[in-house]
Amino acid sequence: MFDRGMSNEQFNSHLETLAKLIEKTATSVEEAAQIVRDAKIDTT
């Protein structure tokens, strides 16, 4: 079956989780950027 990816609701939930993680742990722009990069979903 053709994989259509995340729904908008799932994507928004993922973004909100990232935002909360960044707020609680990042102390610099660089740390915030690394959190986002580490959270990327592997599509390979």
N, C-alpha and C positions, 0 to 999 in steps of 0.2 A: 504494500500500500504506500502511496506517496506521502512522505513526511512533510507536513505543512509548518513545522516549527511550533513556537510558543504562541499561545493566545495572548491577546492584549492584557488580560487579567494576570496571566502568569508572568509576563514581561514586567508589568507594573509592580507586581509583588517582588520580583527579583531586584528591581531598581530600589524599592523601598528598603529591602534588606541591606543592600549595599550602602544606602544613605545612612542607615542606623549604625552599621559597622564603622563607617568612616567617622561619624560624629563621636562615637565612643572611643575610638582607638587612634586615629591619625592625629599627629601633632605637627605635621607640615604638609605642604602641598605635595611634596615628593612621596610621602607615605600614603596620602590619599590616592594618588595616581597608581601607586603600586598595588593597593588593595583592589582597585578597579581592574587592573591588568591581571591580577591573580584570580579574579572571579570570572574571567572569560570562560565561556562554555566551549569546550573542544568539539569542533564539528568534523574532525577527520575520522 
